Amino acid sequence: MNDEHDQPRTEETDLVEVTSRLGEPESIHRTNQGSVIWRFVLGVSIVLAASGLHYVLWTGQIGWPRGVKLWIIALAGMFVGPGVGLYLITFAIRGMKLAVLIYPTGLFVLHRGRVIAFPWEEVKAMQISGLPEKAVLHRPIRPDGMPETVWYDLVKSQRRVFGTTIILTRIDGEQVSLISTLDDFPALGRRIQEETFRRLFPVRLEALENGSILEFGTLSCDRHKITVGKKSLLWIELDELKRVADQLHLKRTGKKKAIAKCELNELVNLHVLMGIATVVRGDRSFS
């Protein structure tokens, strides 16, 4: 289940070829043009506004601001604004001519003439960049106390100005980025999280029980403790493993402040980590 074409092709040609060989997919997620257009227009508008601010200030058409607050606002508009605008433009362009086909055995990504296969069994890592602030963590528990699956609800992703990106890594190192300008992105995100969890979690849990150290990017853990950088906390001391804004906080029982923090964008297989925490600590308040 792996086919790549490096020659320029149309999206429709690729779709016809893939479906003729593998049959109709369970679902197809294609670029939402409206989502691309409004981000592109907003990005261009921000860049133009920042350029205009540079022009009127440097040419003396308006006076330079007086006061610290006005200076901060002016500097943000002149130097931060262009970066924000260019990011939105790049994000919008990346999502053009992108389609994802879901099959029971995996997914096919069609992007700008390339057709890349990602069988579920070959996905070794999943990373979510730009997780929406109010993304709800779902952890249905089986009768035996084990998590059936773990996934973050990405419904808010399509309203997030800077978008959300799911990065998948295959065992051979091939990577693909799926962004929230795709139609029905929340359903796609849930399917990816559930399928990868069912395959990655049992393997990681067995490794943990055998004494291995599990790596989740900037965070790691073993049977006894969880570690972020140079700070470690015993599982039995852990009160909360909680998402706060764009960070994951570790709190010790009886303490109000987190003893360790890490950026969510730097974590890999976050859903698997939450499943491991559920098993090791029991059904506690992890979110």
Summary of the structure (lengths in Angstrom):
residues: 287
radius of gyration: 22.2
end to end distance: 35.3
largest distance: 72.0
contacts: 884
relative contact order: 0.12
helix: 40%
strand: 29%
